[in-house]
Amino acid sequence: QVQLVESGGGSVQAGGSLRLSCSASGRTFRSYDMGWFRQSPGKEREFVAVISGSSGGTGYSDSVKGRFTISRDNPLNTVYLQMNSLKPEDTAVYYCAARSATTFAILRGLSNYDYWGQGTQVTVSS
């Protein structure tokens, strides 16, 4: 069982930056690929980024590539999402998710992930 807790959300003006954090419980953090997803009102939850448990591999959605950076600190059991050049359309609840994996893959489907956090709100004003 893995418990995930996101933090770092808030309100920012367009063009600004935020860094989200997701802390995980458990002693096998590096065996999980970690993903970030987001959900805006009236829309389905969508993939944002994913990072491998140990190889450093990453993947991004086209809408955030070049603006967002996913990283992790395995000794601290934490994954981060650095969000730069934020746009109003980035406004959403952001969720982190964990997938038990032996081989890294950029998987965008929600059903591929085993554990989810409760989400943190990000609001970008124009």
Protein Blocks (a to p, Z undefined) as FASTA:
>chain_A
ZZdddehiacddehiacddddddedjklmmpccddddddehiacddfbdcdfklopacdd
fklgojaccdddfknopacdddehiafklgccddddddddfbdcddfbfklpfbdcebja
ddddZZ
